[in-house]
């Protein structure tokens, strides 16, 4: 996944970069690396599954036992 694809994916899910950090539990510098194209395969797969499967951030948080904070 390229940085542009990552940005498009989080946008499609309604996440800001800050909310993406919170969702994936990473620091802003990590997310900045993703924007530059160094997206881990697990993150890319997660985003693609969520988009393709119509899984919202809210639903994913429920499955993880987390309250949505964003």
PQR file with spaces between the fields and no chain letter, atoms N, CA, C, O and H, PARSE charges and radii, in Angstrom:
ATOM       1  N    UNK     1       0.853   -1.167    0.000 -0.4000 1.5000
ATOM       2  CA   UNK     1       0.000    0.000    0.000 -0.0000 2.0000
ATOM       3  C    UNK     1       0.902    1.234    0.000  0.5500 1.7000
ATOM       4  O    UNK     1       1.832    1.345    0.798 -0.5500 1.4000
ATOM       5  N    UNK     2       0.606    2.140   -0.901 -0.4000 1.5000
ATOM       6  CA   UNK     2       1.363    3.389   -0.960 -0.0000 2.0000
ATOM       7  C    UNK     2       0.830    4.367    0.084  0.5500 1.7000
ATOM       8  O    UNK     2      -0.226    4.154    0.680 -0.5500 1.4000
ATOM       9  H    UNK     2      -0.150    2.050   -1.549  0.4000 1.0000
ATOM      10  N    UNK     3       1.576    5.426    0.287 -0.4000 1.5000
ATOM      11  CA   UNK     3       1.121    6.466    1.200 -0.0000 2.0000
ATOM      12  C    UNK     3      -0.186    7.088    0.746  0.5500 1.7000
ATOM      13  O    UNK     3      -1.065    7.370    1.561 -0.5500 1.4000
ATOM      14  H    UNK     3       2.434    5.600   -0.197  0.4000 1.0000
ATOM      15  N    UNK     4      -0.314    7.303   -0.573 -0.4000 1.5000
ATOM      16  CA   UNK     4      -1.559    7.874   -1.109 -0.0000 2.0000
ATOM      17  C    UNK     4      -2.724    6.927   -0.878  0.5500 1.7000
ATOM      18  O    UNK     4      -3.819    7.364   -0.526 -0.5500 1.4000
ATOM      19  H    UNK     4       0.400    7.074   -1.235  0.4000 1.0000
ATOM      20  N    UNK     5      -2.498    5.636   -1.073 -0.4000 1.5000
ATOM      21  CA   UNK     5      -3.555    4.645   -0.846 -0.0000 2.0000
ATOM      22  C    UNK     5      -3.941    4.598    0.627  0.5500 1.7000
ATOM      23  O    UNK     5      -5.117    4.468    0.967 -0.5500 1.4000
ATOM      24  H    UNK     5      -1.608    5.280   -1.359  0.4000 1.0000
ATOM      25  N    UNK     6      -2.938    4.707    1.498 -0.4000 1.5000
ATOM      26  CA   UNK     6      -3.211    4.734    2.937 -0.0000 2.0000
ATOM      27  C    UNK     6      -4.096    5.930    3.280  0.5500 1.7000
ATOM      28  O    UNK     6      -5.108    5.784    3.966 -0.5500 1.4000
ATOM      29  H    UNK     6      -1.983    4.813    1.222  0.4000 1.0000
ATOM      30  N    UNK     7      -3.709    7.111    2.801 -0.4000 1.5000
ATOM      31  CA   UNK     7      -4.490    8.323    3.081 -0.0000 2.0000
ATOM      32  C    UNK     7      -5.911    8.207    2.547  0.5500 1.7000
ATOM      33  O    UNK     7      -6.863    8.625    3.206 -0.5500 1.4000
ATOM      34  H    UNK     7      -2.886    7.229    2.244  0.4000 1.0000
ATOM      35  N    UNK     8      -6.055    7.639    1.353 -0.4000 1.5000
ATOM      36  CA   UNK     8      -7.386    7.459    0.772 -0.0000 2.0000
ATOM      37  C    UNK     8      -8.205    6.472    1.594  0.5500 1.7000
ATOM      38  O    UNK     8      -9.408    6.661    1.777 -0.5500 1.4000
ATOM      39  H    UNK     8      -5.282    7.299    0.817  0.4000 1.0000
ATOM      40  N    UNK     9      -7.563    5.425    2.088 -0.4000 1.5000
ATOM      41  CA   UNK     9      -8.264    4.404    2.871 -0.0000 2.0000
ATOM      42  C    UNK     9      -8.771    4.965    4.200  0.5500 1.7000
ATOM      43  O    UNK     9      -9.924    4.739    4.569 -0.5500 1.4000
ATOM      44  H    UNK     9      -6.586    5.271    1.940  0.4000 1.0000
ATOM      45  N    UNK    10      -7.924    5.687    4.911 -0.4000 1.5000
ATOM      46  CA   UNK    10      -8.401    6.216    6.194 -0.0000 2.0000
ATOM      47  C    UNK    10      -9.483    7.265    5.964  0.5500 1.7000
ATOM      48  O    UNK    10     -10.420    7.385    6.754 -0.5500 1.4000
ATOM      49  H    UNK    10      -6.988    5.870    4.611  0.4000 1.0000
ATOM      50  N    UNK    11      -9.349    8.020    4.878 -0.4000 1.5000
ATOM      51  CA   UNK    11     -10.381    9.003    4.551 -0.0000 2.0000
ATOM      52  C    UNK    11     -11.703    8.310    4.253  0.5500 1.7000
ATOM      53  O    UNK    11     -12.761    8.763    4.690 -0.5500 1.4000
ATOM      54  H    UNK    11      -8.589    7.923    4.236  0.4000 1.0000
ATOM      55  N    UNK    12     -11.638    7.218    3.512 -0.4000 1.5000
ATOM      56  CA   UNK    12     -12.856    6.465    3.172 -0.0000 2.0000
ATOM      57  C    UNK    12     -13.529    5.927    4.429  0.5500 1.7000
ATOM      58  O    UNK    12     -14.754    5.814    4.475 -0.5500 1.4000
ATOM      59  H    UNK    12     -10.779    6.851    3.157  0.4000 1.0000
ATOM      60  N    UNK    13     -12.747    5.597    5.438 -0.4000 1.5000
ATOM      61  CA   UNK    13     -13.296    5.094    6.694 -0.0000 2.0000
ATOM      62  C    UNK    13     -13.696    6.224    7.646  0.5500 1.7000
ATOM      63  O    UNK    13     -14.205    5.978    8.740 -0.5500 1.4000
ATOM      64  H    UNK    13     -11.752    5.688    5.400  0.4000 1.0000
ATOM      65  N    UNK    14     -13.460    7.451    7.217 -0.4000 1.5000
ATOM      66  CA   UNK    14     -13.846    8.593    8.042 -0.0000 2.0000
ATOM      67  C    UNK    14     -12.867    8.921    9.145  0.5500 1.7000
ATOM      68  O    UNK    14     -13.227    9.573   10.125 -0.5500 1.4000
ATOM      69  H    UNK    14     -13.047    7.651    6.329  0.4000 1.0000
ATOM      70  N    UNK    15     -11.630    8.475    8.997 -0.4000 1.5000
ATOM      71  CA   UNK    15     -10.613    8.736   10.009 -0.0000 2.0000
ATOM      72  C    UNK    15      -9.722    9.901    9.605  0.5500 1.7000
ATOM      73  O    UNK    15      -9.324   10.014    8.446 -0.5500 1.4000
ATOM      74  H    UNK    15     -11.337    7.946    8.201  0.4000 1.0000
ATOM      75  N    UNK    16      -9.416   10.754   10.549 -0.4000 1.5000
ATOM      76  CA   UNK    16      -8.378   11.756   10.361 -0.0000 2.0000
ATOM      77  C    UNK    16      -7.045   11.071   10.653  0.5500 1.7000
ATOM      78  O    UNK    16      -7.033    9.974   11.211 -0.5500 1.4000
ATOM      79  H    UNK    16      -9.740   10.663   11.491  0.4000 1.0000
ATOM      80  N    UNK    17      -5.932   11.690   10.292 -0.4000 1.5000
ATOM      81  CA   UNK    17      -4.648   11.095   10.675 -0.0000 2.0000
ATOM      82  C    UNK    17      -4.529   10.887   12.188  0.5500 1.7000
ATOM      83  O    UNK    17      -3.998    9.870   12.636 -0.5500 1.4000
ATOM      84  H    UNK    17      -5.942   12.582    9.840  0.4000 1.0000
ATOM      85  N    UNK    18      -5.019   11.840   12.968 -0.4000 1.5000
ATOM      86  CA   UNK    18      -4.961   11.710   14.433 -0.0000 2.0000
ATOM      87  C    UNK    18      -5.815   10.534   14.913  0.5500 1.7000
ATOM      88  O    UNK    18      -5.401    9.780   15.794 -0.5500 1.4000
ATOM      89  H    UNK    18      -5.450   12.666   12.605  0.4000 1.0000
ATOM      90  N    UNK    19      -6.998   10.384   14.335 -0.4000 1.5000
ATOM      91  CA   UNK    19      -7.882    9.279   14.718 -0.0000 2.0000
ATOM      92  C    UNK    19      -7.297    7.942   14.271  0.5500 1.7000
ATOM      93  O    UNK    19      -7.477    6.927   14.944 -0.5500 1.4000
ATOM      94  H    UNK    19      -7.334   10.996   13.620  0.4000 1.0000
ATOM      95  N    UNK    20      -6.605    7.941   13.149 -0.4000 1.5000
ATOM      96  CA   UNK    20      -5.946    6.716   12.694 -0.0000 2.0000
ATOM      97  C    UNK    20      -4.881    6.279   13.692  0.5500 1.7000
ATOM      98  O    UNK    20      -4.746    5.091   13.987 -0.5500 1.4000
ATOM      99  H    UNK    20      -6.459    8.766   12.603  0.4000 1.0000
ATOM     100  N    UNK    21      -4.126    7.244   14.208 -0.4000 1.5000
ATOM     101  CA   UNK    21      -3.125    6.927   15.243 -0.0000 2.0000
ATOM     102  C    UNK    21      -3.786    6.280   16.446  0.5500 1.7000
ATOM     103  O    UNK    21      -3.294    5.295   16.995 -0.5500 1.4000
ATOM     104  H    UNK    21      -4.236    8.209   13.968  0.4000 1.0000
ATOM     105  N    UNK    22      -4.898    6.849   16.837 -0.4000 1.5000
ATOM     106  CA   UNK    22      -5.612    6.318   17.999 -0.0000 2.0000
ATOM     107  C    UNK    22      -6.170    4.926   17.697  0.5500 1.7000
ATOM     108  O    UNK    22      -6.078    4.023   18.529 -0.5500 1.4000
ATOM     109  H    UNK    22      -5.298    7.650   16.391  0.4000 1.0000
ATOM     110  N    UNK    23      -6.748    4.754   16.506 -0.4000 1.5000
ATOM     111  CA   UNK    23      -7.335    3.467   16.138 -0.0000 2.0000
ATOM     112  C    UNK    23      -6.271    2.360   16.126  0.5500 1.7000
ATOM     113  O    UNK    23      -6.489    1.270   16.655 -0.5500 1.4000
ATOM     114  H    UNK    23      -6.823    5.487   15.830  0.4000 1.0000
ATOM     115  N    UNK    24      -5.115    2.657   15.512 -0.4000 1.5000
ATOM     116  CA   UNK    24      -4.052    1.644   15.412 -0.0000 2.0000
ATOM     117  C    UNK    24      -3.099    1.664   16.606  0.5500 1.7000
ATOM     118  O    UNK    24      -2.162    0.869   16.678 -0.5500 1.4000
ATOM     119  H    UNK    24      -4.938    3.542   15.082  0.4000 1.0000
ATOM     120  N    UNK    25      -3.351    2.587   17.547 -0.4000 1.5000
ATOM     121  CA   UNK    25      -2.550    2.695   18.765 -0.0000 2.0000
ATOM     122  C    UNK    25      -1.065    2.902   18.457  0.5500 1.7000
ATOM     123  O    UNK    25      -0.193    2.190   18.957 -0.5500 1.4000
ATOM     124  H    UNK    25      -4.112    3.233   17.489  0.4000 1.0000
ATOM     125  N    UNK    26      -0.813    3.915   17.607 -0.4000 1.5000
ATOM     126  CA   UNK    26       0.561    4.263   17.250 -0.0000 2.0000
ATOM     127  C    UNK    26       0.784    5.752   17.463  0.5500 1.7000
ATOM     128  O    UNK    26      -0.168    6.528   17.539 -0.5500 1.4000
ATOM     129  H    UNK    26      -1.521    4.493   17.201  0.4000 1.0000
ATOM     130  N    UNK    27       2.036    6.140   17.558 -0.4000 1.5000
ATOM     131  CA   UNK    27       2.416    7.546   17.693 -0.0000 2.0000
ATOM     132  C    UNK    27       2.302    8.235   16.340  0.5500 1.7000
ATOM     133  O    UNK    27       2.337    7.586   15.295 -0.5500 1.4000
ATOM     134  H    UNK    27       2.810    5.509   17.496  0.4000 1.0000
ATOM     135  N    UNK    28       2.168    9.528   16.372 -0.4000 1.5000
ATOM     136  CA   UNK    28       2.027   10.334   15.145 -0.0000 2.0000
ATOM     137  C    UNK    28       3.220   10.150   14.211  0.5500 1.7000
ATOM     138  O    UNK    28       3.045   10.201   12.994 -0.5500 1.4000
ATOM     139  H    UNK    28       2.139   10.055   17.221  0.4000 1.0000
ATOM     140  N    UNK    29       4.415    9.940   14.732 -0.4000 1.5000
ATOM     141  CA   UNK    29       5.582    9.743   13.859 -0.0000 2.0000
ATOM     142  C    UNK    29       5.478    8.437   13.081  0.5500 1.7000
ATOM     143  O    UNK    29       5.946    8.349   11.946 -0.5500 1.4000
ATOM     144  H    UNK    29       4.557    9.898   15.721  0.4000 1.0000
ATOM     145  N    UNK    30       4.872    7.433   13.684 -0.4000 1.5000
ATOM     146  CA   UNK    30       4.651    6.168   12.978 -0.0000 2.0000
ATOM     147  C    UNK    30       3.672    6.368   11.842  0.5500 1.7000
ATOM     148  O    UNK    30       3.893    5.895   10.727 -0.5500 1.4000
ATOM     149  H    UNK    30       4.492    7.505   14.606  0.4000 1.0000
ATOM     150  N    UNK    31       2.586    7.073   12.129 -0.4000 1.5000
ATOM     151  CA   UNK    31       1.588    7.326   11.092 -0.0000 2.0000
ATOM     152  C    UNK    31       2.191    8.169    9.972  0.5500 1.7000
ATOM     153  O    UNK    31       1.825    7.994    8.809 -0.5500 1.4000
ATOM     154  H    UNK    31       2.406    7.457   13.035  0.4000 1.0000
ATOM     155  N    UNK    32       3.098    9.070   10.295 -0.4000 1.5000
ATOM     156  CA   UNK    32       3.763    9.892    9.279 -0.0000 2.0000
ATOM     157  C    UNK    32       4.598    9.021    8.341  0.5500 1.7000
ATOM     158  O    UNK    32       4.681    9.302    7.146 -0.5500 1.4000
ATOM     159  H    UNK    32       3.395    9.213   11.239  0.4000 1.0000
ATOM     160  N    UNK    33       5.215    7.968    8.875 -0.4000 1.5000
ATOM     161  CA   UNK    33       5.963    7.028    8.022 -0.0000 2.0000
ATOM     162  C    UNK    33       5.011    6.316    7.076  0.5500 1.7000
ATOM     163  O    UNK    33       5.344    6.068    5.917 -0.5500 1.4000
ATOM     164  H    UNK    33       5.148    7.740    9.846  0.4000 1.0000
ATOM     165  N    UNK    34       3.813    5.984    7.581 -0.4000 1.5000
ATOM     166  CA   UNK    34       2.830    5.328    6.729 -0.0000 2.0000
ATOM     167  C    UNK    34       2.410    6.241    5.592  0.5500 1.7000
ATOM     168  O    UNK    34       2.265    5.794    4.455 -0.5500 1.4000
ATOM     169  H    UNK    34       3.543    6.185    8.522  0.4000 1.0000
ATOM     170  N    UNK    35       2.215    7.509    5.891 -0.4000 1.5000
ATOM     171  CA   UNK    35       1.839    8.488    4.863 -0.0000 2.0000
ATOM     172  C    UNK    35       2.920    8.559    3.783  0.5500 1.7000
ATOM     173  O    UNK    35       2.626    8.798    2.612 -0.5500 1.4000
ATOM     174  H    UNK    35       2.332    7.872    6.815  0.4000 1.0000
ATOM     175  N    UNK    36       4.159    8.351    4.187 -0.4000 1.5000
ATOM     176  CA   UNK    36       5.277    8.374    3.238 -0.0000 2.0000
ATOM     177  C    UNK    36       5.474    7.045    2.519  0.5500 1.7000
ATOM     178  O    UNK    36       6.434    6.884    1.765 -0.5500 1.4000
ATOM     179  H    UNK    36       4.398    8.156    5.138  0.4000 1.0000
ATOM     180  N    UNK    37       4.578    6.095    2.746 -0.4000 1.5000
ATOM     181  CA   UNK    37       4.614    4.855    1.979 -0.0000 2.0000
ATOM     182  C    UNK    37       5.136    3.632    2.687  0.5500 1.7000
ATOM     183  O    UNK    37       5.223    2.567    2.075 -0.5500 1.4000
ATOM     184  H    UNK    37       3.798    6.225    3.359  0.4000 1.0000
ATOM     185  N    UNK    38       5.487    3.741    3.956 -0.4000 1.5000
ATOM     186  CA   UNK    38       5.998    2.591    4.702 -0.0000 2.0000
ATOM     187  C    UNK    38       4.886    1.964    5.535  0.5500 1.7000
ATOM     188  O    UNK    38       5.000    1.844    6.754 -0.5500 1.4000
ATOM     189  H    UNK    38       5.417    4.605    4.453  0.4000 1.0000
ATOM     190  N    UNK    39       3.820    1.570    4.867 -0.4000 1.5000
ATOM     191  CA   UNK    39       2.653    1.012    5.549 -0.0000 2.0000
ATOM     192  C    UNK    39       2.888   -0.483    5.798  0.5500 1.7000
ATOM     193  O    UNK    39       3.132   -1.230    4.850 -0.5500 1.4000
ATOM     194  H    UNK    39       3.727    1.667    3.876  0.4000 1.0000
ATOM     195  N    UNK    40       2.820   -0.927    7.049 -0.4000 1.5000
ATOM     196  CA   UNK    40       2.972   -2.354    7.332 -0.0000 2.0000
ATOM     197  C    UNK    40       1.870   -3.165    6.641  0.5500 1.7000
ATOM     198  O    UNK    40       0.736   -2.707    6.499 -0.5500 1.4000
ATOM     199  H    UNK    40       2.622   -0.320    7.819  0.4000 1.0000
ATOM     200  N    UNK    41       2.225   -4.353    6.225 -0.4000 1.5000
ATOM     201  CA   UNK    41       1.266   -5.218    5.526 -0.0000 2.0000
ATOM     202  C    UNK    41       0.014   -5.453    6.371  0.5500 1.7000
ATOM     203  O    UNK    41      -1.094   -5.478    5.836 -0.5500 1.4000
ATOM     204  H    UNK    41       3.146   -4.726    6.340  0.4000 1.0000
ATOM     205  N    UNK    42       0.181   -5.624    7.678 -0.4000 1.5000
ATOM     206  CA   UNK    42      -0.984   -5.890    8.542 -0.0000 2.0000
ATOM     207  C    UNK    42      -1.946   -4.704    8.556  0.5500 1.7000
ATOM     208  O    UNK    42      -3.163   -4.893    8.581 -0.5500 1.4000
ATOM     209  H    UNK    42       1.081   -5.603    8.112  0.4000 1.0000
ATOM     210  N    UNK    43      -1.414   -3.496    8.541 -0.4000 1.5000
ATOM     211  CA   UNK    43      -2.262   -2.304    8.519 -0.0000 2.0000
ATOM     212  C    UNK    43      -2.973   -2.204    7.181  0.5500 1.7000
ATOM     213  O    UNK    43      -4.171   -1.927    7.126 -0.5500 1.4000
ATOM     214  H    UNK    43      -0.426   -3.343    8.521  0.4000 1.0000
ATOM     215  N    UNK    44      -2.236   -2.429    6.104 -0.4000 1.5000
ATOM     216  CA   UNK    44      -2.827   -2.379    4.766 -0.0000 2.0000
ATOM     217  C    UNK    44      -3.948   -3.402    4.620  0.5500 1.7000
ATOM     218  O    UNK    44      -5.012   -3.092    4.083 -0.5500 1.4000
ATOM     219  H    UNK    44      -1.262   -2.654    6.148  0.4000 1.0000
ATOM     220  N    UNK    45      -3.711   -4.614    5.094 -0.4000 1.5000
ATOM     221  CA   UNK    45      -4.729   -5.667    5.004 -0.0000 2.0000
ATOM     222  C    UNK    45      -5.954   -5.296    5.835  0.5500 1.7000
ATOM     223  O    UNK    45      -7.089   -5.467    5.391 -0.5500 1.4000
ATOM     224  H    UNK    45      -2.847   -4.866    5.529  0.4000 1.0000
ATOM     225  N    UNK    46      -5.717   -4.790    7.041 -0.4000 1.5000
ATOM     226  CA   UNK    46      -6.825   -4.385    7.906 -0.0000 2.0000
ATOM     227  C    UNK    46      -7.684   -3.338    7.216  0.5500 1.7000
ATOM     228  O    UNK    46      -8.909   -3.462    7.184 -0.5500 1.4000
ATOM     229  H    UNK    46      -4.795   -4.652    7.402  0.4000 1.0000
ATOM     230  N    UNK    47      -7.054   -2.309    6.664 -0.4000 1.5000
ATOM     231  CA   UNK    47      -7.805   -1.250    5.989 -0.0000 2.0000
ATOM     232  C    UNK    47      -8.577   -1.794    4.792  0.5500 1.7000
ATOM     233  O    UNK    47      -9.740   -1.445    4.589 -0.5500 1.4000
ATOM     234  H    UNK    47      -6.059   -2.209    6.690  0.4000 1.0000
ATOM     235  N    UNK    48      -7.935   -2.646    4.003 -0.4000 1.5000
ATOM     236  CA   UNK    48      -8.597   -3.208    2.818 -0.0000 2.0000
ATOM     237  C    UNK    48      -9.775   -4.094    3.204  0.5500 1.7000
ATOM     238  O    UNK    48     -10.821   -4.051    2.555 -0.5500 1.4000
ATOM     239  H    UNK    48      -6.990   -2.930    4.168  0.4000 1.0000
ATOM     240  N    UNK    49      -9.616   -4.887    4.242 -0.4000 1.5000
ATOM     241  CA   UNK    49     -10.714   -5.749    4.709 -0.0000 2.0000
ATOM     242  C    UNK    49     -11.870   -4.898    5.208  0.5500 1.7000
ATOM     243  O    UNK    49     -13.029   -5.177    4.900 -0.5500 1.4000
ATOM     244  H    UNK    49      -8.767   -4.922    4.769  0.4000 1.0000
ATOM     245  N    UNK    50     -11.559   -3.864    5.974 -0.4000 1.5000
ATOM     246  CA   UNK    50     -12.615   -3.006    6.499 -0.0000 2.0000
ATOM     247  C    UNK    50     -13.391   -2.340    5.360  0.5500 1.7000
ATOM     248  O    UNK    50     -14.622   -2.309    5.377 -0.5500 1.4000
ATOM     249  H    UNK    50     -10.618   -3.638    6.224  0.4000 1.0000
ATOM     250  N    UNK    51     -12.672   -1.812    4.381 -0.4000 1.5000
ATOM     251  CA   UNK    51     -13.339   -1.127    3.276 -0.0000 2.0000
ATOM     252  C    UNK    51     -14.126   -2.116    2.417  0.5500 1.7000
ATOM     253  O    UNK    51     -15.297   -1.878    2.121 -0.5500 1.4000
ATOM     254  H    UNK    51     -11.673   -1.836    4.368  0.4000 1.0000
ATOM     255  N    UNK    52     -13.507   -3.206    2.022 -0.4000 1.5000
ATOM     256  CA   UNK    52     -14.165   -4.192    1.169 -0.0000 2.0000
ATOM     257  C    UNK    52     -15.351   -4.839    1.858  0.5500 1.7000
ATOM     258  O    UNK    52     -16.379   -5.096    1.232 -0.5500 1.4000
ATOM     259  H    UNK    52     -12.556   -3.399    2.263  0.4000 1.0000
ATOM     260  N    UNK    53     -15.207   -5.100    3.148 -0.4000 1.5000
ATOM     261  CA   UNK    53     -16.266   -5.766    3.902 -0.0000 2.0000
ATOM     262  C    UNK    53     -17.304   -4.838    4.481  0.5500 1.7000
ATOM     263  O    UNK    53     -18.268   -5.286    5.102 -0.5500 1.4000
ATOM     264  H    UNK    53     -14.372   -4.891    3.657  0.4000 1.0000
ATOM     265  N    UNK    54     -17.116   -3.545    4.284 -0.4000 1.5000
ATOM     266  CA   UNK    54     -18.073   -2.592    4.826 -0.0000 2.0000
ATOM     267  C    UNK    54     -18.060   -2.533    6.345  0.5500 1.7000
ATOM     268  O    UNK    54     -19.087   -2.287    6.977 -0.5500 1.4000
ATOM     269  H    UNK    54     -16.333   -3.181    3.780  0.4000 1.0000
ATOM     270  N    UNK    55     -16.890   -2.761    6.921 -0.4000 1.5000
ATOM     271  CA   UNK    55     -16.746   -2.757    8.379 -0.0000 2.0000
ATOM     272  C    UNK    55     -16.371   -1.353    8.833  0.5500 1.7000
ATOM     273  O    UNK    55     -15.328   -0.827    8.444 -0.5500 1.4000
ATOM     274  H    UNK    55     -16.056   -2.961    6.407  0.4000 1.0000
ATOM     275  N    UNK    56     -17.207   -0.761    9.641 -0.4000 1.5000
ATOM     276  CA   UNK    56     -16.944    0.591   10.120 -0.0000 2.0000
ATOM     277  C    UNK    56     -15.919    0.569   11.249  0.5500 1.7000
ATOM     278  O    UNK    56     -15.659   -0.465   11.864 -0.5500 1.4000
ATOM     279  H    UNK    56     -18.053   -1.189    9.957  0.4000 1.0000
ATOM     280  N    UNK    57     -15.360    1.722   11.493 -0.4000 1.5000
ATOM     281  CA   UNK    57     -14.434    1.878   12.618 -0.0000 2.0000
ATOM     282  C    UNK    57     -15.169    1.558   13.921  0.5500 1.7000
ATOM     283  O    UNK    57     -14.615    0.923   14.818 -0.5500 1.4000
ATOM     284  H    UNK    57     -15.571    2.561   10.993  0.4000 1.0000
ATOM     285  N    UNK    58     -16.409    2.002   14.008 -0.4000 1.5000
ATOM     286  CA   UNK    58     -17.201    1.741   15.207 -0.0000 2.0000
ATOM     287  C    UNK    58     -17.372    0.245   15.443  0.5500 1.7000
ATOM     288  O    UNK    58     -17.244   -0.232   16.571 -0.5500 1.4000
ATOM     289  H    UNK    58     -16.859    2.518   13.279  0.4000 1.0000
ATOM     290  N    UNK    59     -17.665   -0.501   14.362 -0.4000 1.5000
ATOM     291  CA   UNK    59     -17.841   -1.952   14.496 -0.0000 2.0000
ATOM     292  C    UNK    59     -16.526   -2.617   14.896  0.5500 1.7000
ATOM     293  O    UNK    59     -16.502   -3.487   15.767 -0.5500 1.4000
ATOM     294  H    UNK    59     -17.769   -0.114   13.445  0.4000 1.0000
ATOM     295  N    UNK    60     -15.446   -2.208   14.263 -0.4000 1.5000
ATOM     296  CA   UNK    60     -14.140   -2.782   14.610 -0.0000 2.0000
ATOM     297  C    UNK    60     -13.809   -2.526   16.076  0.5500 1.7000
ATOM     298  O    UNK    60     -13.298   -3.411   16.763 -0.5500 1.4000
ATOM     299  H    UNK    60     -15.465   -1.501   13.556  0.4000 1.0000
ATOM     300  N    UNK    61     -14.099   -1.320   16.556 -0.4000 1.5000
ATOM     301  CA   UNK    61     -13.853   -1.015   17.967 -0.0000 2.0000
ATOM     302  C    UNK    61     -14.699   -1.894   18.875  0.5500 1.7000
ATOM     303  O    UNK    61     -14.219   -2.342   19.917 -0.5500 1.4000
ATOM     304  H    UNK    61     -14.514   -0.601   15.998  0.4000 1.0000
ATOM     305  N    UNK    62     -15.948   -2.150   18.500 -0.4000 1.5000
ATOM     306  CA   UNK    62     -16.806   -3.039   19.300 -0.0000 2.0000
ATOM     307  C    UNK    62     -16.200   -4.428   19.375  0.5500 1.7000
ATOM     308  O    UNK    62     -16.155   -5.032   20.447 -0.5500 1.4000
ATOM     309  H    UNK    62     -16.338   -1.787   17.654  0.4000 1.0000
ATOM     310  N    UNK    63     -15.732   -4.941   18.240 -0.4000 1.5000
ATOM     311  CA   UNK    63     -15.119   -6.271   18.225 -0.0000 2.0000
ATOM     312  C    UNK    63     -13.877   -6.327   19.104  0.5500 1.7000
ATOM     313  O    UNK    63     -13.558   -7.360   19.693 -0.5500 1.4000
ATOM     314  H    UNK    63     -15.768   -4.450   17.369  0.4000 1.0000
ATOM     315  N    UNK    64     -13.185   -5.199   19.179 -0.4000 1.5000
ATOM     316  CA   UNK    64     -11.977   -5.126   19.998 -0.0000 2.0000
ATOM     317  C    UNK    64     -12.277   -4.816   21.462  0.5500 1.7000
ATOM     318  O    UNK    64     -11.372   -4.765   22.295 -0.5500 1.4000
ATOM     319  H    UNK    64     -13.444   -4.360   18.700  0.4000 1.0000
ATOM     320  N    UNK    65     -13.553   -4.610   21.763 -0.4000 1.5000
ATOM     321  CA   UNK    65     -13.940   -4.290   23.141 -0.0000 2.0000
ATOM     322  C    UNK    65     -13.541   -2.895   23.549  0.5500 1.7000
ATOM     323  O    UNK    65     -13.348   -2.620   24.733 -0.5500 1.4000
ATOM     324  H    UNK    65     -14.288   -4.651   21.087  0.4000 1.0000
ATOM     325  N    UNK    66     -13.413   -2.004   22.568 -0.4000 1.5000
ATOM     326  CA   UNK    66     -13.039   -0.623   22.860 -0.0000 2.0000
ATOM     327  C    UNK    66     -14.210    0.298   22.603  0.5500 1.7000
ATOM     328  O    UNK    66     -15.052    0.037   21.743 -0.5500 1.4000
ATOM     329  H    UNK    66     -13.569   -2.229   21.606  0.4000 1.0000
ATOM     330  N    UNK    67     -14.251    1.376   23.360 -0.4000 1.5000
ATOM     331  CA   UNK    67     -15.208    2.433   23.082 -0.0000 2.0000
ATOM     332  C    UNK    67     -14.601    3.348   22.038  0.5500 1.7000
ATOM     333  O    UNK    67     -13.417    3.677   22.117 -0.5500 1.4000
ATOM     334  H    UNK    67     -13.567    1.588   24.058  0.4000 1.0000
ATOM     335  N    UNK    68     -15.383    3.760   21.074 -0.4000 1.5000
ATOM     336  CA   UNK    68     -14.889    4.699   20.065 -0.0000 2.0000
ATOM     337  C    UNK    68     -14.643    6.041   20.726  0.5500 1.7000
ATOM     338  O    UNK    68     -15.509    6.582   21.414 -0.5500 1.4000
ATOM     339  H    UNK    68     -16.345    3.493   21.010  0.4000 1.0000
ATOM     340  N    UNK    69     -13.468    6.561   20.508 -0.4000 1.5000
ATOM     341  CA   UNK    69     -13.121    7.844   21.086 -0.0000 2.0000
ATOM     342  C    UNK    69     -13.012    8.907   20.003  0.5500 1.7000
ATOM     343  O    UNK    69     -12.651   10.050   20.281 -0.5500 1.4000
ATOM     344  H    UNK    69     -12.765    6.122   19.949  0.4000 1.0000
ATOM     345  N    UNK    70     -13.321    8.532   18.785 -0.4000 1.5000
ATOM     346  CA   UNK    70     -13.175    9.456   17.673 -0.0000 2.0000
ATOM     347  C    UNK    70     -14.268    9.240   16.681  0.5500 1.7000
ATOM     348  O    UNK    70     -14.322    9.927   15.661 -0.5500 1.4000
ATOM     349  H    UNK    70     -13.615    7.603   18.559  0.4000 1.0000
